Amino acid sequence: MRIRRMFPRVILLVALMVGFLGCTANLTVNIPPEQVMHYPFSMALEGKTLAIGSASLDKEYDFGRLVTVNTNTVKQVIDGKNKKDPIDWNKVITSNILIPPKISLISFVKGYISFASGYDSELLVLPIRNGAFTCADPSMNAASCPGAKTLTLPALDPYSITELAGGSSAEKMLLVSYLSSDRIDIVKLGAQSSLDDMTIKKSFFVKEDGLGHKLDVAVLKNQRIITRKVGISTKDDGAESKAYFLVEQHGTTVNVLTKAKAAYLIAIKVSDLLAPKISDSMIELWQLSDLFGISGVQDFFVDENQKVAYVLARIPETIYKIDLTQSSLLESKVACTGAAMMAANKDKGFIVVPCFLDNRVAAFSMASLELTAVSKVIPRGPAFALVDGENSLIYCSFSTGGFVGILDEKLNMLGHLFNKAPENRQGS
């Protein structure tokens, strides 16, 4: 059993380590103040519960924070006559815990929230009850929360994690990809009463089991494949869900993954992912480089009903609307500088893109990709956006600025969460 599960308080953990090592020197752990989100990064929304994870990429603190927010309360404050800016922390924050200083994207999994540490590849799955974590202590490590599950993943830099839903299996499972390799892991979540029962149900490699089935082996020889994003797409008519993988190809000697050589989109039915072996007939492949001149990719969204994919490319910085049936380009529009992700909302019919280097947020029509709205210049690095369709609000994290902006659907800033970082703080 790990030490931190026995002693949930960070201070007790540090004291135990000092005693165990027989160290006489002062050992300090820098914990972010209770109401500080140092570099707000990833967000996820389920119902009225918004989860926001912060990082400490400049290593000022030894932990980040993960908080849950009641979005209905945020809406009430925004519409009220006596709102404060920033919104009073205690009015909207429902739980608040410590997390590793670098994490993957966060996602909801039917009563749980999942993420992984970017430093030690530990996957954490935390229960959520009534919109809050089972921890009520802002000095508690997430892995020590009652009901928390942990698993050490086999590869470095886990990034995109999503629930593997829509297959015939009734088991709760996660699909995990990595920025360091083409490895894909399917993780099974065990019984809620156990801390140590998460297991890797199956693993496969995109280079061997995906691209290798469709491309000449010589094309992939001495090439490095990584997965930028994974996602699950479903049809309204109840047809079987598909898993999609947004993949990049790099040279093996490249350490900084900024100049990709090629990009691909791969689709596999969820039931086929769980088959003993993935065959050629189970795989759909779109060679984005050959078809549309895309080499670097950031994000995507698939409308399975229309059989259309929206791909946010990094090289070039453009949004593409692709007919997956015909493998043809429907529309393309230049996005903005430093766009790292996009938030697509099919019900509202628009895509929101935070433009990190332009210090703006932009919205595009899903039908035509025309620019429909753009915010004023909002300094300090917009990085991650999320659409709250129920309340007609858009949340955008400003990682360098240390806050989360709240915008309307015309991208007017209505207010923000968390105290802003000092103007002279360097970005991560």
C-alpha positions in Angstrom: 0.0 0.0 0.0 1.3 3.4 -0.9 2.2 5.8 1.8 0.0 8.6 0.7 -3.1 6.4 1.0 -2.3 5.8 4.6 -1.8 9.5 5.4 -3.9 11.8 3.2 -2.4 15.0 4.5 0.6 16.2 2.6 2.3 17.5 5.7 2.1 14.1 7.4 3.5 12.5 4.2 6.5 14.8 4.3 7.2 14.2 7.9 7.1 10.5 7.4 9.6 10.7 4.5 12.0 12.8 6.6 11.8 10.3 9.4 12.2 7.3 7.2 15.2 8.7 5.4 16.8 9.9 8.7 17.3 13.3 7.0 18.1 16.2 9.3 17.9 18.9 6.7 14.7 20.9 6.2 12.4 19.4 3.6 9.7 21.7 2.2 6.8 21.1 -0.1 5.4 24.1 -1.9 1.6 23.8 -1.8 -0.4 26.3 -3.8 -2.7 28.4 -1.6 -6.2 27.1 -1.2 -7.8 29.5 -3.7 -5.0 29.6 -6.3 -5.3 27.9 -9.7 -1.7 28.5 -10.9 -2.0 27.5 -14.6 -5.6 26.5 -15.2 -5.4 24.0 -18.0 -7.9 21.2 -18.8 -11.7 21.3 -18.2 -14.5 18.8 -18.5 -18.3 19.3 -18.1 -21.0 16.8 -17.1 -24.5 18.1 -16.3 -24.0 21.1 -14.0 -20.6 20.0 -12.8 -17.5 21.7 -14.3 -14.1 20.2 -13.4 -11.0 22.4 -13.9 -7.5 21.2 -13.5 -4.5 23.5 -13.0 -0.8 22.8 -13.5 2.5 24.1 -12.1 4.6 23.9 -15.2 7.0 26.5 -13.9 7.6 24.4 -10.8 6.7 27.1 -8.4 4.5 24.6 -6.6 4.8 20.9 -6.2 1.1 20.3 -6.9 -1.6 21.6 -9.1 -5.3 21.8 -8.1 -8.5 20.2 -9.3 -11.7 21.9 -8.5 -15.4 21.3 -9.3 -17.7 24.2 -10.1 -21.5 24.4 -10.1 -22.3 25.9 -13.4 -25.9 26.8 -12.5 -24.6 28.8 -9.6 -22.2 30.6 -12.0 -25.1 31.4 -14.3 -27.0 32.9 -11.4 -24.1 35.0 -10.3 -23.4 36.2 -13.8 -27.1 37.2 -14.2 -27.3 38.8 -10.7 -27.1 42.5 -9.9 -24.4 42.2 -7.3 -21.9 40.0 -9.0 -18.2 40.2 -8.2 -15.3 39.8 -10.6 -13.8 37.4 -10.0 -16.8 35.5 -8.8 -16.5 34.7 -5.1 -14.7 31.3 -4.8 -16.9 30.0 -2.0 -20.1 30.6 -4.0 -19.3 28.3 -6.9 -16.5 25.9 -5.9 -18.0 22.7 -4.6 -14.7 20.7 -4.0 -11.0 21.4 -4.2 -8.0 18.9 -4.0 -4.3 18.7 -4.8 -3.2 16.9 -8.0 0.2 16.3 -9.7 1.8 19.4 -11.2 1.4 18.2 -14.7 -1.6 16.3 -15.9 -3.3 14.9 -19.0 -6.7 16.0 -20.3 -9.4 15.3 -17.7 -12.7 13.6 -18.5 -15.9 12.3 -16.9 -16.6 8.6 -16.6 -20.1 7.9 -15.3 -19.8 9.2 -11.7 -16.0 9.5 -11.9 -13.4 11.9 -13.3 -10.2 10.6 -14.8 -6.8 12.1 -15.5 -3.1 11.0 -15.5 0.1 12.5 -14.2 2.4 13.6 -16.9 5.5 13.0 -14.7 5.0 9.5 -13.4 2.3 8.2 -15.7 -0.1 7.4 -12.8 -3.7 7.2 -13.9 -6.2 8.5 -11.3 -9.9 7.9 -11.3 -11.9 9.8 -8.6 -15.5 9.3 -7.6 -17.9 12.3 -7.8 -21.0 12.5 -5.7 -23.6 15.3 -6.0 -21.2 17.3 -8.1 -18.2 17.1 -5.7 -15.3 14.9 -4.9 -15.4 12.6 -1.9 -12.6 14.7 -0.4 -13.5 17.9 1.5 -9.9 19.0 2.3 -8.0 21.3 -0.1 -4.7 20.0 1.4 -5.5 16.4 0.4 -3.8 14.6 -2.4 -6.3 13.3 -5.0 -5.0 9.8 -4.8 -5.9 9.7 -1.1 -9.6 10.5 -1.6 -12.0 7.8 -0.4 -12.9 5.6 -3.4 -10.0 6.8 -5.6 -8.4 4.4 -8.0 -4.8 4.5 -9.3 -2.8 2.6 -11.9 0.7 3.1 -13.1 0.5 3.3 -16.9 3.3 1.6 -19.0 4.3 4.6 -21.2 5.3 8.2 -20.7 3.3 11.4 -21.2 -0.3 10.1 -21.1 -2.5 12.8 -22.6 -5.9 11.9 -24.2 -8.1 9.8 -21.9 -11.8 9.1 -22.7 -14.5 6.6 -21.7 -14.7 3.7 -24.0 -18.5 3.6 -24.3 -20.9 2.2 -26.8 -19.7 -1.4 -27.1 -21.5 -4.6 -26.0 -19.5 -4.8 -22.8 -21.1 -3.5 -19.6 -17.7 -2.9 -18.0 -16.5 0.6 -17.4 -13.4 1.2 -19.5 -11.0 4.0 -20.4 -9.1 4.5 -23.7 -5.7 6.0 -23.0 -3.2 7.4 -25.5 0.3 9.0 -25.2 2.2 11.9 -26.7 5.4 9.8 -26.4 4.4 6.8 -28.4 1.7 5.1 -30.5 0.7 2.8 -27.7 -3.0 2.7 -26.9 -4.2 1.1 -23.6 -7.7 0.0 -22.7 -8.1 0.2 -19.0 -10.8 -1.6 -17.1 -12.2 0.0 -14.0 -13.0 -2.6 -11.2 -15.4 -2.6 -8.3 -16.0 0.7 -6.6 -15.0 -0.7 -3.2 -11.4 -1.4 -4.2 -8.5 1.0 -4.6 -6.2 -1.3 -6.6 -8.4 -3.2 -9.1 -7.9 -1.1 -12.2 -6.2 -3.2 -14.8 -5.0 -2.9 -18.4 -7.5 -5.1 -20.4 -5.8 -4.7 -23.7 -3.0 -2.8 -25.5 -2.2 -2.2 -29.1 0.1 0.0 -31.2 -1.2 2.3 -33.9 1.9 1.9 -36.0 1.6 -1.9 -36.1 -2.1 -2.6 -35.6 -3.6 0.5 -37.4 -1.4 2.1 -40.0 0.6 -1.0 -40.5 -2.5 -2.7 -41.9 -3.2 0.0 -44.4 0.2 1.5 -45.4 3.3 0.1 -47.0 5.6 -1.0 -44.2 8.4 1.0 -45.9 6.4 4.2 -45.3 6.6 3.7 -41.6 10.1 2.3 -41.4 12.2 4.5 -39.0 9.3 6.7 -38.3 7.9 7.7 -34.9 4.1 7.7 -34.5 2.2 9.5 -31.7 -1.5 10.0 -31.0 -2.6 13.6 -30.4 -6.2 12.8 -29.5 -8.7 10.0 -29.1 -12.5 10.3 -29.1 -15.7 8.2 -29.3 -18.4 9.1 -31.8 -21.9 7.8 -31.8 -24.9 8.0 -34.1 -28.4 9.0 -33.0 -29.9 5.9 -34.4 -28.2 3.6 -31.9 -25.6 2.2 -34.4 -22.4 1.0 -32.8 -19.9 3.6 -31.6 -16.5 4.2 -33.1 -13.2 5.2 -31.6 -11.3 7.8 -33.6 -7.5 8.4 -33.3 -5.8 11.6 -34.5 -2.2 10.5 -35.3 1.1 12.2 -36.3 4.2 10.9 -37.9 7.7 12.1 -36.9 11.3 11.2 -37.6 12.8 9.0 -34.9 15.6 11.5 -34.1 13.1 14.3 -33.4 12.7 15.2 -29.7 10.5 18.3 -30.0 7.2 17.3 -31.7 6.5 20.5 -33.5 7.3 19.6 -37.1 5.3 16.6 -38.0 5.9 14.9 -41.4 2.4 13.4 -41.9 -1.0 13.1 -40.2 -3.8 10.5 -40.2 -7.3 9.9 -38.8 -8.2 6.3 -37.9 -11.5 4.9 -37.0 -12.2 1.5 -35.4 -15.6 0.2 -34.0 -15.6 -0.1 -30.2 -16.3 -3.9 -30.4 -13.4 -4.4 -32.8 -11.1 -2.7 -30.4 -11.8 -5.4 -27.9 -11.4 -8.2 -30.4 -8.3 -10.5 -29.9 -6.8 -9.1 -33.0 -7.5 -6.0 -35.1 -7.6 -6.9 -38.8 -7.4 -4.8 -41.9 -11.2 -4.9 -42.5 -11.8 -3.3 -39.0 -9.9 -0.1 -39.8 -10.9 3.0 -41.6 -8.0 5.3 -42.5 -7.8 8.9 -43.9 -4.3 10.0 -44.9 -4.7 13.7 -44.1 -1.3 14.7 -45.5 -1.9 13.1 -48.9 -5.6 14.1 -49.1 -5.5 17.7 -47.8 -1.8 18.7 -47.2 -2.1 18.4 -43.4 1.0 17.4 -41.5 0.6 18.6 -38.0 -2.7 18.2 -36.1 -4.1 19.3 -32.8 -7.8 18.4 -32.3 -10.8 16.9 -34.0 -14.6 16.4 -33.7 -16.6 13.8 -35.7 -20.3 14.1 -36.4 -21.1 10.4 -37.0 -24.6 11.2 -38.2 -23.4 13.3 -41.1 -20.2 11.3 -41.4 -18.2 14.6 -41.2 -15.0 15.3 -39.4 -13.7 18.7 -38.3 -9.9 18.7 -37.9 -7.9 21.5 -36.3 -4.5 21.4 -38.0 -1.3 23.0 -36.6 0.6 22.7 -39.9 -1.1 24.7 -41.5 -3.1 26.5 -38.8 -6.5 25.8 -40.4 -9.8 24.1 -39.6 -10.9 21.5 -42.1 -14.4 20.1 -42.7 -14.0 16.6 -44.2 -16.5 14.3 -45.8 -15.4 10.9 -44.4 -17.5 8.9 -46.8 -16.0 10.5 -49.9 -12.6 11.4 -48.3 -13.1 14.9 -49.7 -12.7 18.4 -48.4 -16.0 20.3 -47.8 -14.6 23.5 -46.4 -11.5 24.9 -44.8 -10.8 28.2 -43.0 -7.6 29.7 -41.5 -8.0 29.4 -37.8 -5.7 31.6 -35.6 -2.2 31.7 -34.2 -1.5 29.2 -31.4 -4.8 27.3 -31.6 -4.2 24.2 -29.5 -7.8 22.8 -29.3 -11.3 23.4 -30.3 -14.7 22.9 -28.6 -17.4 21.8 -31.0 -21.0 22.0 -29.9 -23.3 20.2 -32.4 -26.5 21.4 -30.9 -25.4 25.1 -31.1 -23.8 24.6 -34.5 -20.5 26.3 -33.7 -16.8 25.6 -32.9 -14.9 27.7 -30.3 -11.2 28.0 -30.7 -8.9 29.6 -28.1 -6.1 31.5 -29.9 -3.1 31.3 -27.4 -0.8 33.6 -29.3 -3.4 36.0 -30.7 -4.9 36.4 -27.1 -8.4 36.1 -28.5 -11.2 33.5 -28.7 -12.9 32.8 -32.0 -16.1 31.0 -33.1 -16.8 29.3 -36.4 -20.0 28.0 -38.0 -20.0 24.2 -38.2 -22.1 24.5 -41.4 -19.8 26.8 -43.4 -16.7 27.3 -41.2 -17.3 31.0 -41.5 -16.0 33.1 -38.6 -19.1 34.0 -36.6 -17.6 35.8 -33.5 -14.3 36.9 -32.1 -13.5 38.2 -28.7 -11.7 41.4 -27.8 -8.0 41.0 -27.1 -7.9 39.2 -23.7 -4.3 38.9 -22.7 -2.6 36.0 -20.9 -2.9 33.0 -23.1 -6.3 31.5 -23.8 -5.7 27.7 -23.9 -8.8 25.5 -23.4 -12.4 26.2 -24.2 -15.6 24.4 -23.3 -19.3 25.1 -24.2 -22.0 25.0 -21.5 -24.9 24.7 -23.9 -27.5 24.5 -21.1 -26.6 27.9 -19.7 -25.5 29.5 -23.1 -22.0 30.2 -21.6 -18.5 29.5 -22.8 -15.7 28.8 -20.4 -12.1 29.5 -21.5 -9.0 28.9 -19.4 -6.3 31.5 -19.6 -3.3 29.4 -18.5 -0.8 32.2 -18.3 -3.2 34.6 -16.7 -4.2 32.1 -14.0 -8.0 32.4 -14.5 -11.0 31.0 -16.3 -13.0 33.5 -18.4 -16.8 33.2 -18.7 -18.1 34.4 -22.1 -21.5 34.5 -23.8 -22.0 32.9 -27.2 -21.0 36.2 -29.0 -17.7 35.9 -27.1 -18.3 38.9 -24.8 -16.4 38.5 -21.5 -19.0 38.4 -18.7 -16.7 37.7 -15.8 -14.1 35.2 -14.6 -13.2 32.6 -12.0 -10.1 32.7 -9.8 -7.7 35.6 -9.1 -5.6 36.6 -12.1 -1.9 36.0 -12.0 0.6 38.9 -11.6 1.2 40.7 -14.9 5.0 40.1 -14.6 4.7 36.3 -14.3 6.3 34.4 -17.1 4.2 31.9 -19.0 4.8 28.2 -19.0 
